Amino acid sequence: MVNLVSDIGSTAAESPDAPALSYDGQTQTYEEFWSRTGRFAAALDDRGVGAGDRVGIYLPNLPQYVTAFTGTLRAGGIVVPMNPQYKEREISHLLSDSGARVVVTLADLVPVVRAVQAETGVEHVVSVGGEAEGATSFEAFLADEERPVVEREGDDVAVQPYTSGTTGQPKGVLLTHENLGSNARATGDLMPGGFQDGDRMLGVLPLFHIYGMTVTMLGTLFEGGAYYPLPSWDAQGAAALIAEEDITIMHGVPVMYNDLINQPNAEAFDLSSLRFANSGGSSLPVEVMRRFEDLYDVDLYEGYGLTETSPVTHANSPEARRPGSIGKPIDGVRARIVDGAFEDVPPVERGPVDEEGADLNDVTGELVVAGPNVMKGYYGLPEANEEAFTDEDGTRWFHTGDIGYHDEDGFFYVVDRAKHMINTAGYNVYPREVEELLFEHPAVADAAVVGVPDERRGETVKAFVVPAPDAEVTEDDLREYCLERLAEYKHPREVEFVEELPRTTTGKVQKFELRGDE
């Protein structure tokens, strides 16, 4: 049996009284938690939902998320994580494309699901945090008895998160039991002494995001640690929880660490219980790393990964660390920097290189990776799979689309993201999705969206808009229009009206001019 939740059952049998989940002052032991996952699995089975069926989880970080996730896998099902910030137009595609039969969501979000239910295959809606018309409350949904773990093969799909492609259309990523299990264990081994059963994990990374799902949630439960979910990021609240509960591990994105060090009372925070802190999701500014370490005497490490790689491929560790680098490939992962002909680009002697003084074109190429963590493929998209992989001498290499270089010591560095993807506070935003929405507005004649520097988020979304003739529309009008129809992080925080967009002779928008690139 290789069902990746089997190890959690083993922990529950060996340490039934150990804390598994702690939220809002309430703690579930492993025995209690494991029992609830069995009752959730039984509830699915009672409704004919089982091996290979998909269950959407449309929740913030709450204990019910962890129960539904583990219970779905226990039943042999496939989890479809969905960002609770998503609106109707966004979840409609995810539910229709995946064929999810059950959705677990907040009571306040049930109307959003109900609004698109008729155009999807959703048969059952489960509400968390209260009653809602057309839904069954979470506690009422749970069965009275448990179901055993359904056996699965290593290459059976366990989770189907969605990631946007260069066209802006979200693609289902097929991650297997082996993908997630291997990555959770490999990343746990990066910490001093490895992940320990007495560790307490700050669960602030969103569970719909692969980083939070694999590294924080699964990594903790696999090793018998205690997971402390937080539904939203708040620097003051997170710092207080770390101090009050003696949290030992924190994983976050750069904006979180930047928020901590910029709080007016940052020097008063007691983060001394942390024995390991890591940043991922986007590039960590070296200055943020240094200030955090100076303030709290806690080493802050950086890693790299993608949804398609479960997610971690590279990481800095206590034994191998270089500021400015994404680190070395983790155990089991192979990585290369290749040119357009798929030939290896030679390493530099030692990084990081002086990007202003060096010609990066001479040392960079595309980062490609291979390993047990690499996805099975995109769901129902054979052409996208052909583009994503190159088979060479029996190895299936995944194209990350990121441009970087490596050095003779084995450290890798990412210098740019291919295409025009925007990374804001660790979230990926693909401009075309926002552009297509803007084009639907009657006052917009032409539009282009780019990422521009932002001190807090790293990048933020900016829209350049050519108004329709005689149109009366303001910047605030367009910001609000997008905010009503897209997740909050995707909407353009900056809107600039222009007479025309710079284009090539073939009609392509020259986005480097809009960004002000040299």
Secondary structure, DSSP 8 states (H G I E B T S, - for coil): ---TTHHHHHHHHH-TTSEEEEETTEEEEHHHHHHHHHHHHHHHHHTT--TT-EEEEE--S-HHHHHHHHHHHHTT-EEEE--TT--HHHHHHHHHHHT-SEEEEEGGGHHHHHHHHTTS---EEEEESS--TT-EEHHHHS-SS--------TTSEEE--EEE-TTS-EEEEEEEHHHHHHHHHHHHTTSTT---TT-EEEE-S-TTSHIIIIIIIIHHHHTT-EEEE-SS--HHHHHHHHHHHT--EEEE-HHHHHHHHTSTTGGG---TT-SEEEE-SS---HHHHHHHHHHH---EEEEEE-GGGSSEEEE-BTTB--TTS-BEE-TT-EEEEE-TTS-B---BSSSS--TTTS-GGGT-EEEEEESTTS-SEETT-HHHHHHHEEEETTEEEEEEEEEEEEBTTS-EEEEEESTT-EEETTEEE-HHHHHHHHHTSTTEEEEEEEEEEETTTEEEEEEEEEE-TT----HHHHHHHHHHHS-GGGS-SEEEE-S---B-TTS-B-HHHHHT--
